Amino acid sequence: MHKLLLLFFSLGWVCLAASAQVNTAYNPRAHSHNDYKQPAPFTAAWQQGFGSIEADIYWVDGLLIVAHDQQELAARKQLDSLYLLPLNEIITWFKGNPYADSSQQLQLLIDIKSDAKTTLAAFVDMLKKYPALTNCKKLRIVISGNRPSPDTYKTYPSYLFFDGEFDKKYSEAAWARIPMISTNFQDWFKWNGIGPISPDEQKTLDSLVSFAHNRQKKMRLWNAPDMLPCWKLLLDADVDYINTDQIEALGDFFKTYKVGGR
């Protein structure tokens, strides 16, 4: 029965991948925040061509559970079935790519909520079952949340990268494993998305973006107002990833607001 269910699941993803070949939507600067809370985890953001998809994880009772806090653990939503298996089917179908167009990339952001070392070790062990993912040049797996010491980044498999933080100092070796810097919008700004942002806060935003880009890193602000004026502000400031819980709305916004991806 388990094998039949797995086969049915796989065939469903193959059909979805085949239909996506005619879908030209690709939004490389769109980031699906806490994606597992969506009615269709992974699927909705992937169909919109999002460049980045996020899953928070806990290591509990030998399982990697996707959840934002401990109250959500009872649902037992597993990283394997919600994200890794679908990605494996998609990448296999598209001959080593996460999207039909081989030039399009996808970032899987894993936000660790439990102990960094044990959870990451379990995640690395699980990925051994998915060489299609770890060998995919167009898929970037980034670790955020609870992270091990930056001094140990170089000891992890080369397919793993780490989310940077503005308030930390990194060695050259650690910087080499950091493709992106993220920070909490609320730590820097009082602007709530209504009316114009103040000149001082605009300068702060520009300086944060410059800090990241001067180091050839992408930039993400989480916990920002999830609304059109803020999306536009961040895009105009050249922020690389726009956090959202509103997948379809942001996808529609990108259809009319033309910007160049990084």
N, C-alpha and C positions, 0 to 999 in steps of 0.2 A: 504493500500500500504506500509506504514512504517513497519508494522509487517511482511509483505511478504519479504521486503528487509532485515530485521533483520534476518529472518529465513534463507534466502539464504546465507547471510554472515556467519552465524553460521555453516551451513552445509559445507560451503567451508573450514572453519577452522577445522572442524571435519575430513574431508577427508585428509587435509594436515597433521593433527596429526596422523592419521592412517598410512599414508605413511611414516611418520618419524620414526615409530617403527623399521624399518629396517635400519635406518641411524645411524651408530655408532659414527659419528663425535661428539666430545665434546672437546671444547677448553676453559677450565675454566679461562685461563689467557688472553683471548682476550676480548677487550672492544670496542664496536661499538660507536665511537664518533659522536655526532650530527646525530644519526641514522635516524632521520626523513628526512634527506636530501637524503637518499638512494632512488633509484628507487622503491624498495620494503621495506618500513619501517617495522621494526620488523622482517618481514618474512625472509629476507636474512640472518641477523645475527643469528636468531633462528635456521634456517636450517643448519647453519655452527656450531651450538652448542656453541655459544659464552657464556662466563660466565658472561658478563656484557653488558648491552645495555643502552644507554643514550638518554634522551629526554629533551630539554630545553623548559620551559613553561612560558607563560604570562597569567595573569588573566585579561581578557578584555571583557567588556560587558556581564558579566555573563558566560563566556566560558573560559575553559583552552585550550589555543592555543599553539601548538608546533611551536617554531620559535626561531632563534638565535638572531635576532634583529627586531626592529619595522617595518622595511621595508618588512619583511616576513609575517606580521600579516594578510595582505589582503587575503592571500591564505586560511585562516581560517581552517588550518589543526588541528583537535581536538585530544587531548590526549586520550579521551574516546574511540573513534572509531579506532584510529591507534594502541593503546597499551593496554588499559585496557580490552576492549572487547575481542580481540584476546587472551590475556593471560588468561582471564576467561574461554574461550572455551578450551584452551589447558590444563589448570590445571584440569578442570572438566573431560576432556577426559582421562587424565592420573591419575585420582583418587587422586588428591591432589598434583601432582608434575608438574613442568614446562617442564620436559623432560621425555621420556619413561623410562629411567633408574632412579629409585627412589633415587639413590645416587647422582645424578647430580643436581647442584644448579644453580640458575640464580639470578643476581642482576639487578634491575631496578634502574638506577641512574636518579633522577629528578633534573635538574639544573634550579633553579628558577631565572627568569630574571626580574620579576616585584617585587612589594613590598613583602617582606618575609612573614609577618604575615597574610595578607589578602589572598595571593596566597596559602600559606600552609593550611589555614583554608578551602579554597575552595577545595583543593585537598583531605583533610581528609574527608570533607563532601561527595565528589564524591565517595571515596572508600567505603562508607557505602553501596553502591549498589553492592559491589563485595566482599562478605565475603570469597569467595574461594581464593581471593588474600591475604586478610589480615590474614587468618588462615593458609596459606600455609607455612610450616616450611622450604621449600626449595627455597622460593622466599624471597629475602631481598630487601626492598625498602629503598633507601638511598637518602637523600636530600643534594644537593650541591648548588653552586651559592649563591644567596641571602638567608641567613639562619637567623633564629631568634637568640637571645642571647643564648649562651651555657647554661646559668643559667636556661633557660626554657626547655631545651631538655627533662628533666624528666617529664614534664607536657603533652607531646604529647603521642599519643597511642603507646603501646609497640611494634607494628609492624613497626614503623618508626625509621630509624637510620639517622645519619648525617655524612657527609664527613668532616674529620678533616683538619686543616691547620697547617703548621709547625711554623708559627709565632704567634700562639695564645696559651695562657695558659688555661688549662681546669681543672675543679674540677674532683674529682673521679667519681661523679655522671654523669658528662658530658662525661668523657672518656668511661663510660659503654655503651653509645649510639653511640660511634664512632667506626666503624669497619675498617675504611680505612682513610689514609691521602693522599691528592692529592696536587700537586704543579705544577706551570708552568715551564716547562723545560727551557724556555728562560730566566728565572730569575736566573738560576744557571749555565748555560753552554753556551759556544760560539760554541761548536762543531756542525757542520752542517750535520753530517752523512757521510762525505767524508774523507777517510783516518783514521788513528788511533786517538782516543781521547787522550788528553794530560794526563800525570800522575797525575797532580794536579786535573783535572776535574774527573778523575777516582776515586780519593780519595773522592772528594765531593759526587759523586754518591754513593759510598760505605757507606759514613757516613749518607746520607739521608735514605738509605735502612735500615741501622742498627738502626737509630732513630725510624723508624716505627716498625720494627720487635722486637726490645727490649721492645716495649709496646704492643706486640701481635696484631699489626694492619697491614693490607695490605697496599701496596704502589702503587701509580699511578702517573705518570708524563704525563701531557697533554701538547700539543703544541710541542712535540718532532718531529724530522724528521721522517716522515711516510714512511720509507724505510727499506729494509732488513738489512743493516748493523746496524741500530739503534735498530730494533727489537731484533737482536741477542745480541747486547751489553746489552740491558735492561734485557733480559732473563738471560744472563750470570751473571748479577749483582744481580739477584733474585728479580727484580721488579715484583710485583704480577699481575698487569694489563697492557697490552700493548694497548695503544690508537691507533685506526686506522680509516681512512675513506675508506680503501681498504679492504672490508670484504673478498672477494674471495681470494685475494692475500695473506692476513694474514692466512686465513684458509688453503691454500695450503702450506704455509711456515710451519705451525704447523704439517703438515702431514710428513714432512721430518726432522724437528728439534724436537727431542724428549726431552721433559723436564717434570719434575714432577710438578703437580699443588699443590697449597696450599689449 
